[in-house]
Amino acid sequence: MGIPAFIGRVLLVSVFAYYFAHHVQNFDFLAQEVVGPKVVGLIEKAAEAAKVDISKVPLDEAGPVVLGIALFYMGAGSLLSVFNFRIGFLFLILFLVPVTLIIHPFWEAGAEAKEGELRSFLLNTSIVGGLMALLFAPSAQSSPKAKASNSGPAKKNKNKKN
């Protein structure tokens, strides 16, 4: 993994660094008004549809936000690591897919909010696409060029009679 790839990961993390400040400054609002009610509401609807009693499960608004923030920062932090940074791609995908679908449903938004929600939805889906491309891309060592240079001269079979 070379310097250009590391710089690419730093640039990818920059969008998450920007939102770090936003999430810290607006934690209470996010937990109480945005994430918490939507996620808790979905869990309650799913439990009702499945006829599962979740009355004893402590579903407060902060829980989903804390889980999301943990995935968000573990993912962004591990992208900056030089060891096993691919797990960061996975953490960020696991964070972004539900956030995108639950928090940014542009198809349900009113006229004034539709454009902003669509923009956020498309931003997140494009980041997920890039993360998936990086996560599932073959490493440089498995490229055809690397394989050809590592194979060296053809080995002779010692057991073969000439």
C-alpha positions, 0 to 999 in steps of 0.5 A: 500500500503506497503513499497515494492510496494512503492519501486517498484514504485521508481524503475519503475520511475528510468528509467524515471529519467534517461531520464529526464536529456536526454530530458532537455539537448536535448530539442531543438534537440528533438523539432526541429529534432525528435518529432516535425517534426514527430508529426506535419507531422502526424497531417498534413497528417491526416488533409489532408486525412480528408480534414480539414483545419488546416492552422490557427492551430499553429503547431510549433515543441515545442508543441508536445514536451511540451505536451509529457514532461508534461504527462511524468513528471506528470506521473513519479511524481505521481508514487512517491506520496502516494495519487492516484498514479494510475493516474501516470500509466495512464499518462505514458501509454498516453505518451508512446503509441504514443511515441513508435509508432511515434518515434520508428518505427523500421519497417521503420528504416534503417539497422544501426538504426533498432536495436536501434529503436527495442530496444527502441520499446520493452523497451517502450512496456514492460513498458506499459505492466507493467503499465497496469498490475499495473493500472488494478490490483485489490487492496490488499483490494479486494483480496480473502484473504482480503475479507475473513479476513474482513467478520468476523463471519457469521452474524445471521439474526435477522428476521429468526425464529429458 
